[in-house]
Amino acid sequence: MFQIKTITPEETTHLRQLTLRQHQEEKDLIYPGDHDEETMHYGAFEDSELVGIASIYKVKMKDVDEPESWRLRGMATTENVRGKGYGKDLMNKCLGHIKSKNGKLFWCNARITAEGFYEKFGMKRKGEVFHPEDLGPHVVMWMEM
Ligand SMILES: CC(C)(COP(=O)(O)OP(=O)(O)OC[C@H]1O[C@@H](n2cnc3c(N)ncnc32)[C@H](O)[C@@H]1OP(=O)(O)O)[C@@H](O)C(=O)NCCC(=O)NCCS
């Protein structure tokens, strides 16, 4: 059985480490804002196993003064379930929540390798490629809601 549920920041760290930041330790993978009141963390479960994560934060994008802006972070599914639509379901859950809060802008720092995934939701590139330490090339992706 597949299900998406809200989870705690602490429940995200195992998959963050496994799928996004193997060079770091789980204990260091609580991100700033993870415990903020507006922040939401979603987990995709196949039976009782956590196989996907996504977190959204109410935070502005650089150079855009839109208070109703939301950032996506820590979006990932485990390698064995990729291509089954779980990433899409997690994204749609995030977008649904943001819409329910009258969010106006949605953005993320995307790995270049995931750019095509975000494009499927109507997000577009903003600015130049940048290179955060140890994480590979990234680009800002965004869309109006
Ligand atoms: C990117 C990621 C989250 C996608 O998750 P997923 O569970 O495989 O996604 P889905 O199966 O729901 O795919 C949804 C659609 O996006 C497409 N897609 C998935 N990954 C893609 C990628 N990397 N590039 C282009 N398209 C992609 C799928 O083909 C599918 O297309 P369709 O709806 O036309 O069939 C997953 O590959 C992942 O965790 N990658 C490693 C971590 C990562 O890079 N996360 C993003 C950080 S910015």
The ligand as a Gaussian input file, in Angstrom:
#p B3LYP/6-31G(d) Opt

LIG

0 1
 C       14.243000      13.429000      -8.805000
 C       13.468000      12.350000      -8.044000
 C       12.950000      12.946000      -6.747000
 C       12.280000      11.918000      -8.905000
 O       11.515000      11.000000      -8.159000
 P       10.717000       9.783000      -8.836000
 O       10.004000       9.097000      -7.727000
 O       11.615000       8.980000      -9.698000
 O        9.738000      10.611000      -9.753000
 P        8.391000      10.102000     -10.494000
 O        8.471000       8.642000     -10.741000
 O        7.230000      10.610000      -9.738000
 O        8.504000      10.882000     -11.870000
 C        7.588000      11.896000     -12.269000
 C        7.933000      12.303000     -13.669000
 O        9.220000      12.941000     -13.684000
 C       10.100000      12.249000     -14.577000
 N       11.425000      12.285000     -13.944000
 C       11.796000      11.703000     -12.802000
 N       13.074000      11.995000     -12.531000
 C       13.508000      12.784000     -13.528000
 C       14.750000      13.406000     -13.805000
 N       15.786000      13.287000     -12.980000
 N       14.844000      14.154000     -14.941000
 C       13.795000      14.282000     -15.783000
 N       12.589000      13.711000     -15.558000
 C       12.458000      12.972000     -14.438000
 C        9.538000      10.862000     -14.699000
 O        9.946000      10.260000     -15.896000
 C        8.048000      11.132000     -14.636000
 O        7.622000      11.586000     -15.897000
 P        6.114000      11.270000     -16.436000
 O        5.169000      11.861000     -15.407000
 O        6.068000      11.948000     -17.742000
 O        6.022000       9.785000     -16.484000
 C       14.344000      11.095000      -7.785000
 O       14.920000      10.676000      -8.987000
 C       15.470000      11.301000      -6.783000
 O       15.259000      11.211000      -5.584000
 N       16.690000      11.557000      -7.269000
 C       17.873000      11.659000      -6.395000
 C       17.794000      12.816000      -5.433000
 C       17.559000      14.133000      -6.142000
 O       18.291000      14.486000      -7.069000
 N       16.549000      14.883000      -5.693000
 C       16.250000      16.184000      -6.237000
 C       17.117000      17.178000      -5.550000
 S       16.974000      18.789000      -6.274000

